[in-house]
Amino acid sequence: MRHPNFGTAAASILVAAALVACRHDEEGTSCYSPLINGVVAYSPGIDVLVRDAFGRGEAFGSTVTVYSGTDSITATGTDTLHIRAGYTVPGNFKVRVKRPFYQDAVLPSVTVVPGQCNVVVTFVPVKLDLAPGAPPIRSLSVFGVDFLYAAGVQRQLSARFDADPSVPTTVSWKLSDTTIARIDVAGLVTAKCSLTGGIDTVTATATVDTTVKAKAVFSVAKVAACP
């Protein structure tokens, strides 16, 4: 497609690296997974901070490939700025950042050193330049969707454009099922009282170009009775 759609549910915003914590206290540093008691977990040694030529975070939907000899590991950004990628061992690595409609950014040598939590995370800032002929709108994404666990629960959605600064960034909102939720013109979604609950899809459509759309899916809980 001309305009890739990277819209996704909020659950996919969570990265695996976010499940790994490094706790600092008076006794030193310990590495652990907060989801599994007593299990030591390690995060990749490279954290790429992706921005475009306008200074905006463009990690979401970008990919980072880390090369170690003939081997490589690829990770896709699920937040707007950071992509945790690479290996959990020290060494020198080649890093390539790719994003649709942008020129690849290549770092020939990124050094990762040993640390208490397996390796010390190396933070790498990367600026992406637009490829020749890139369209004024490259993508549209929806953020903020979440499980609506009861009638009246609300979530404020936002639309994020990857577009030239001159492009208006307003959208219209639409739900696929208005029997279980409603949404206003500002993107505020509210769960309705529903005996069945279910899955709903929200679509954001760019007002400047209605062919540019993004979708995200969320669920609404069912209730035992409605007033």
C-alpha positions in Angstrom: 0.0 0.0 0.0 1.1 3.5 -0.5 0.5 4.4 3.2 1.4 1.5 5.5 -0.9 1.1 8.5 0.9 0.5 11.7 -2.3 0.9 13.9 -2.4 -1.7 16.7 -4.0 -2.6 20.0 -2.4 -1.2 23.1 -1.4 -4.7 24.2 1.1 -4.8 21.3 2.7 -1.6 22.6 4.3 -3.7 25.3 7.8 -4.7 24.4 9.5 -7.9 25.7 12.3 -5.7 27.0 9.8 -3.9 29.3 9.3 -7.2 31.1 12.9 -7.1 32.3 14.0 -4.9 35.1 17.2 -4.1 36.7 16.7 -3.1 40.4 19.1 -0.9 42.3 19.2 -1.0 46.1 21.7 -0.9 48.9 22.7 -4.4 48.4 23.7 -3.9 44.8 22.0 -4.7 41.5 19.8 -7.7 40.7 18.3 -8.7 37.4 14.9 -10.4 37.4 11.7 -10.9 35.5 8.8 -9.3 37.4 6.5 -11.9 35.7 8.3 -15.1 36.9 9.5 -15.2 40.5 13.1 -16.1 41.0 13.9 -16.2 37.2 16.8 -14.1 36.0 16.1 -12.5 32.7 18.3 -10.6 30.3 17.5 -7.8 27.9 19.2 -7.0 24.6 22.3 -4.8 24.8 21.3 -2.1 22.3 18.5 0.4 22.7 18.0 2.4 19.5 16.4 5.8 19.8 14.9 6.5 16.4 14.0 10.0 15.3 13.3 11.5 11.9 14.8 14.5 10.2 12.1 16.7 12.0 13.2 15.4 15.4 10.1 13.3 16.0 10.3 9.8 17.5 9.7 7.3 14.7 10.6 3.9 16.3 7.0 2.6 16.0 6.9 0.4 13.0 10.6 0.7 12.3 12.9 -2.3 12.3 16.3 -2.7 13.8 18.6 -5.5 12.6 21.7 -6.3 14.7 24.4 -8.3 12.9 27.0 -10.5 14.6 29.2 -12.1 12.0 26.9 -14.1 9.7 24.1 -14.1 12.3 21.5 -11.3 12.9 18.5 -10.5 15.1 15.7 -8.2 14.0 13.3 -6.3 16.3 10.3 -4.1 15.4 9.5 -0.9 17.4 6.3 -0.9 19.3 6.6 2.5 21.0 7.4 5.8 19.4 11.0 6.2 20.4 12.8 3.1 21.6 13.7 -0.3 20.0 15.4 -2.8 22.2 17.4 -5.1 19.9 20.4 -7.3 19.6 22.2 -9.9 21.7 22.6 -10.4 25.4 26.3 -10.8 25.1 29.1 -8.1 24.8 30.8 -7.4 21.5 30.9 -5.1 18.5 27.8 -5.2 16.3 26.6 -3.7 13.1 23.2 -2.1 13.3 20.7 -1.3 10.5 17.5 0.7 11.0 14.8 0.5 8.3 11.5 2.3 8.0 9.2 2.5 4.9 9.8 5.6 2.8 13.1 6.4 4.7 16.7 5.8 3.8 18.3 3.0 5.8 20.5 4.1 8.7 23.6 1.9 9.2 25.9 2.0 12.2 29.0 -0.1 11.3 30.2 -0.7 14.9 28.2 -0.5 18.1 30.1 -1.7 21.2 28.2 -3.5 24.0 30.2 -4.1 27.2 29.7 -6.5 30.1 27.7 -5.4 33.1 25.9 -6.6 36.2 22.7 -7.3 34.3 24.5 -9.4 31.8 25.5 -6.4 29.6 25.3 -2.7 29.9 22.7 -1.3 27.6 24.2 0.9 24.9 21.8 3.8 23.9 22.2 4.6 20.2 20.5 7.7 18.7 19.6 7.4 15.1 18.2 10.0 12.7 16.3 8.8 9.7 16.2 10.8 6.4 13.4 10.6 4.0 13.9 8.6 0.8 13.6 10.5 -2.5 10.0 10.6 -3.6 8.5 9.8 -0.2 4.8 10.7 0.0 3.7 13.6 2.4 1.9 11.0 4.6 3.8 7.8 5.3 1.6 6.2 8.0 -1.2 6.7 10.5 -1.4 4.9 13.8 -3.9 4.7 16.7 -2.7 4.8 20.3 -4.6 4.5 23.6 -6.9 1.5 23.1 -7.4 -0.8 26.1 -9.8 -3.2 27.7 -13.0 -1.5 28.8 -13.8 -3.6 31.9 -17.1 -1.9 32.9 -19.9 0.3 31.5 -18.8 3.9 31.5 -15.1 3.2 31.4 -13.4 5.6 29.0 -10.1 5.7 27.1 -8.7 8.7 25.2 -7.4 7.6 21.8 -4.9 9.5 19.8 -3.9 9.4 16.2 -0.2 9.7 15.3 0.9 10.6 11.8 4.2 10.1 10.1 3.8 13.0 7.8 5.4 16.2 6.6 5.1 19.1 9.1 2.7 20.9 6.7 0.2 18.1 6.7 -2.9 18.6 8.9 -3.1 15.9 11.5 -6.8 15.7 12.2 -8.8 12.5 11.9 -12.4 11.3 12.1 -13.2 8.4 14.3 -15.6 5.5 13.7 -16.4 2.3 15.6 -17.4 -1.0 13.9 -19.9 -1.8 16.7 -21.7 1.0 18.3 -23.9 -1.3 20.5 -21.1 -1.9 23.0 -19.2 1.4 22.9 -19.4 5.0 21.6 -16.7 7.4 20.5 -16.8 11.2 20.2 -15.2 13.5 17.7 -12.1 13.9 20.0 -11.4 10.2 20.1 -12.8 9.6 23.6 -14.3 6.0 23.6 -16.8 5.0 26.3 -18.0 1.5 27.1 -21.8 0.9 27.0 -23.7 -1.4 29.2 -23.7 -4.7 27.3 -25.0 -8.1 28.2 -22.8 -9.7 25.6 -19.6 -7.6 25.5 -17.4 -8.2 22.6 -14.6 -7.0 20.3 -14.8 -3.6 18.7 -12.7 -2.0 16.0 -11.9 1.7 15.9 -10.9 3.4 12.6 -9.2 6.7 12.3 -9.4 8.4 8.9 -7.2 11.3 8.0 -9.4 14.3 7.1 -6.8 15.6 4.6 -6.8 12.3 2.7 -9.5 9.8 3.4 -7.6 7.0 1.8 -5.2 7.1 4.8 -6.7 5.0 7.6 -5.6 3.2 10.8 -7.4 0.6 12.8 -7.1 -0.7 16.4 -9.0 -3.4 18.2 -10.2 -3.4 21.8 -12.7 -5.4 23.9 -15.6 -4.5 26.1 -16.7 -6.6 29.1 -20.1 -8.0 29.4 -22.3 -7.3 32.4 -24.9 -9.4 34.2 -27.6 -6.8 33.9 -28.2 -3.3 32.6 -30.3 -0.7 34.3 
